Amino acid sequence: MGFQTEFNSVCKFKSEQELYELLEYGRGKMVKQGFRVYPTGQKVIAYSPTNEAVAIVKIVVSIAEINFQGEEVTEVEMELVRKLTEEESRVQTALAHEMFFGGRT
């Protein structure tokens, strides 16, 4: 049991539905497996399940707990700051692929 630290600039969605709700309603949440530390109060780049940069979000709540099934999970709530432009998305996606998602070394 221990906490896994997330990159300060990365908030990657695993679910298209969670991402859709954030983009559609301006607020959303995601649930991650394991205990993770998210930078509450900071603005970060949100990525789609296909590792595409899509928006700037502000992390408003991060709760790590053991759920009723006995699993360690972290729930992260966020507010949409703004969607990225096409150019911003292209540049951020390329950088994140190289730095975080297993691109060139």
C-alpha positions as CSV (number, residue, x, y, z in Angstrom):
1,M,0.0,0.0,0.0
2,G,1.4,3.4,-1.0
3,F,0.7,6.5,-2.9
4,Q,1.7,6.9,-6.6
5,T,2.5,10.4,-7.6
6,E,1.0,11.7,-10.8
7,F,2.9,14.1,-13.1
8,N,2.0,17.7,-12.3
9,S,1.0,18.4,-15.8
10,V,-0.9,15.3,-16.7
11,C,-4.5,14.3,-16.0
12,K,-5.3,11.3,-18.2
13,F,-8.8,10.0,-18.6
14,K,-9.3,6.2,-19.0
15,S,-13.1,6.7,-19.8
16,E,-14.5,8.6,-22.7
17,Q,-17.7,9.1,-20.6
18,E,-15.8,10.9,-17.9
19,L,-14.1,13.1,-20.4
20,Y,-17.4,13.9,-22.2
21,E,-19.0,15.0,-19.0
22,L,-16.2,17.3,-18.2
23,L,-16.2,18.9,-21.7
24,E,-20.0,19.1,-21.8
25,Y,-20.8,20.3,-18.3
26,G,-17.6,22.2,-17.3
27,R,-17.2,19.9,-14.3
28,G,-16.3,16.3,-14.0
29,K,-14.6,13.6,-12.1
30,M,-12.6,10.5,-12.8
31,V,-11.8,7.5,-10.7
32,K,-8.3,5.9,-10.8
33,Q,-7.2,2.6,-9.4
34,G,-4.7,2.8,-6.5
35,F,-3.8,5.6,-4.2
36,R,-2.6,8.6,-6.2
37,V,-1.6,12.2,-5.3
38,Y,-3.1,14.9,-7.6
39,P,-2.1,18.5,-7.3
40,T,-5.3,20.0,-5.8
41,G,-5.7,23.6,-6.7
42,Q,-3.4,23.4,-9.8
43,K,-4.3,23.7,-13.4
44,V,-3.2,20.7,-15.5
45,I,-3.5,19.4,-19.0
46,A,-6.3,16.8,-19.5
47,Y,-5.7,13.9,-21.9
48,S,-8.1,11.7,-23.7
49,P,-7.9,7.9,-23.4
50,T,-6.0,8.0,-26.7
51,N,-3.3,10.3,-25.1
52,E,-4.5,13.4,-27.0
53,A,-4.3,16.7,-25.1
54,V,-7.8,18.2,-25.0
55,A,-8.2,20.8,-22.3
56,I,-6.8,22.7,-19.3
57,V,-8.5,21.7,-16.1
58,K,-8.3,22.8,-12.5
59,I,-8.1,20.0,-9.9
60,V,-10.6,20.9,-7.1
61,V,-10.8,17.7,-5.1
62,S,-8.6,14.6,-4.8
63,I,-9.8,11.8,-2.5
64,A,-7.9,8.5,-2.0
65,E,-9.8,5.8,-0.2
66,I,-10.6,2.1,0.1
67,N,-14.0,1.5,-1.5
68,F,-16.7,-1.0,-0.4
69,Q,-15.1,-3.7,-2.6
70,G,-11.8,-3.3,-0.6
71,E,-10.0,-1.7,-3.6
72,E,-7.7,1.3,-3.3
73,V,-9.1,4.1,-5.5
74,T,-8.6,7.8,-6.0
75,E,-11.5,10.1,-7.1
76,V,-10.5,13.4,-8.7
77,E,-12.9,16.2,-9.3
78,M,-12.1,19.0,-11.7
79,E,-13.4,22.1,-13.4
80,L,-12.9,22.9,-17.1
81,V,-10.8,26.0,-17.5
82,R,-10.9,25.9,-21.3
83,K,-10.5,23.5,-24.3
84,L,-7.2,23.6,-26.1
85,T,-6.9,25.0,-29.6
86,E,-6.0,22.6,-32.4
87,E,-2.4,23.9,-32.4
88,E,-2.0,23.7,-28.6
89,S,-3.4,20.2,-28.6
90,R,-1.0,19.1,-31.3
91,V,2.1,20.5,-29.5
92,Q,1.0,19.2,-26.0
93,T,0.2,15.8,-27.4
94,A,3.6,15.5,-29.1
95,L,5.4,16.6,-25.9
96,A,3.5,14.3,-23.6
97,H,4.0,11.4,-25.9
98,E,7.8,12.0,-25.7
99,M,7.9,12.7,-22.0
100,F,5.2,10.6,-20.4
101,F,3.5,8.1,-22.7
102,G,6.5,6.2,-24.1
103,G,7.7,8.0,-27.1
104,R,11.3,8.5,-28.2
105,T,14.0,8.4,-25.5
